[in-house]
Amino acid sequence: MNMRTLKVGEKEYRLKYTTNIMCQLEKMTGCGINKMSDAVGDFSTTRYLLWAGLQKFNHEITVESTGNLIDEYIENGGTTEELSKQMMDALKDGGFIAKDEKKTSDEGNDTGELPGEEKNPEASAST
């Protein structure tokens, strides 16, 4: 999935990040996505990132009107934390930041052994 839907009141907005808008965002803010994703709690960063995600399908939305949209989102019971999570998920979907990796039990363990491989201490001691 490369797109997320953000519901604000009764209206739904599609979030999708593209290479061109990310380049424009870097030029506007002077910083790259890694620095911006670390600063998502900042209001300016949140507003710029949301604006960028909205541009693919809602290019008439300005940075300032994005701030109004955030206000409306909060007035309708949303939080900036929820909004930030949606934006981060959309950035992950687009491949702009790394997805969280979860290790499953059959991927090995922290001893460095492969699954099903057993240590044989006698084998290394008998040399």
N, C-alpha and C positions, 0 to 999 in steps of 0.2 A: 504494500500500500504506500503510495507516494503522496497522499493527500489526507488531511484531517479536516473535520468539520467542527467549527466553533459555533455554539449556540449562544446568542446574546438576545435576551428577551424572547420574542417570537421569531426572530430572524436567524437564519443560519448563514455562516460565512465559511468558505473553503480556504484552508491554509495549505499553501504549497510553496516551497522554496526552490528557486531555480538558480543556475549559475550566474546568469546575467543580473538578477536582482541582488544576489550576494555580492557581486563585484560592485554594484552601485552602492550597496549598504556600506561596504568597506571604504569606498571613496567618501561617502557622506560622513561617516563616523571617525575615520582615521584608524580603525582597528579591525583586526580579523575576527573570524568566528570563534576561535578558541578563547580569546580574551573576552569577547562578548558573552559567550556561554557561561564563563566564570562569573560575569557581572549581571546575570539575569535578574537578580533581585533589585537592581537599580531601576528606577522608574523610566529614565531616559532610554536605557538599554531595552527594557521590556517594550516600550512604545515603538522604538525603531525596529526591533525584531518582529513584533506583530505586524507593523506596517509592511515590512518586507514580505512576510508570509501571505498577506492579503493581496498583494499586487498582481499576481497571476490571473486572478478571476475578478478582482475589484480594483482595477487600476485608477479609478476615480477617487479613491480614498487617499486623503493627504495624511501626513504625519500628525498634524494637529487634530484632524477628525479621528484618527486612531486613538488619541488620548481620550476623546469623548466616548469612543466605543468601549475603552477599558472602564471608564466611569460607569457606563450603562451596564457592563458585565458585572461589576461589583454591586451596583444598585439592585440587580436582579439575583443577588445571592452568591455570586461567584467570588473567588478570591484571587489575588495576584499569584499565589502559589499554584492554584489549579491552572490558571492561564499560562504560567511559565512552563508547567509540565506539558501542556498541549503543544506549546511552541517547540519545546525540546524534542518531543516525540515526532513532530513534523520534520524537524531538522535531521533527526536520526533516519526517518523514512526516506528522506531525500539524499542520504549519504553524506551530509555535510558535517556531522559529528558521529563518533563511534557509537554503535549500539552497545548496551550493556551485555556483557557475556556472562552466562551462568555455566558453571562447570557441573556436568552431570557425573554420576557415580561411575559410569563406564568410560570416562575419559582419562582414567588413571587416578593416581593418588599423590599425596605430597612426598612420597618416598622416592619419586622419580621412576618407579617401576611401571611397566605397561600393564594393562588389565590382564589378569590371569598369570602374570609372570611371578615366579616365586624366587626369593633370595635363597641361595644355597651357600651358607657361610663356610661349609666344609670344602667346597670346590675352590674357593679362593685361598683357603688356608693350606691346602695340600700341594701347593706349587713349590 
